[in-house]
């Protein structure tokens, strides 16, 4: 299972008021994890919030899907 762990200062309505860190919790109860490829840590800055519509949605969807 891959689960996103989000950190930062959360404001109202689910918006963050600081940089947002995303790390990944990767587990498999049936076998050991041998690779975490594609699960690197990410920091989203205020600048990242200005991505154009579909790019932002794709980024947020990729975080949500993991």
C-alpha positions in Angstrom: 0.0 0.0 0.0 1.3 3.5 -0.8 -0.1 6.3 1.3 0.7 10.0 1.0 1.7 11.7 4.2 1.1 15.5 3.9 2.7 18.0 6.3 2.5 21.8 6.6 0.5 24.5 8.3 -3.1 24.0 7.5 -5.4 27.0 7.3 -9.2 27.1 6.8 -11.1 25.0 4.3 -8.3 22.5 3.8 -5.8 25.1 2.3 -2.3 25.2 3.5 -0.6 28.4 4.5 3.0 27.2 4.3 5.0 25.0 2.0 3.6 21.5 1.9 5.7 18.4 2.2 4.6 15.1 0.8 6.3 11.9 1.9 5.2 8.3 1.1 4.4 5.5 3.5 5.0 2.3 1.5 4.1 -1.0 3.1 3.2 -4.5 2.0 2.1 -6.9 4.8 2.9 -10.0 2.7 6.4 -9.2 1.4 9.3 -6.9 1.9 9.6 -3.7 -0.1 12.6 -3.9 -2.5 12.0 -0.6 -4.4 10.4 2.8 -3.7 11.0 4.1 -7.2 8.7 7.0 -7.9 8.0 7.6 -4.3 10.5 10.4 -3.6 9.6 13.2 -1.1 8.1 16.3 -2.6 7.9 19.9 -1.3 5.3 22.1 -2.9 6.0 25.8 -2.5 3.8 28.9 -2.9 5.2 29.2 -6.4 3.8 25.7 -7.2 0.3 27.0 -6.4 0.4 29.1 -9.6 0.5 26.2 -11.9 -2.1 26.4 -14.6 -5.5 24.6 -14.1 -5.0 21.2 -15.6 -1.4 20.9 -14.4 -2.4 21.6 -10.8 -5.3 19.2 -11.0 -3.0 16.5 -12.4 -0.4 17.1 -9.7 -3.1 17.0 -6.9 -4.7 13.9 -8.4 -1.3 12.1 -8.5 -0.8 12.9 -4.8 -4.4 11.7 -4.0 -4.0 8.5 -6.0 -1.0 7.4 -4.0 
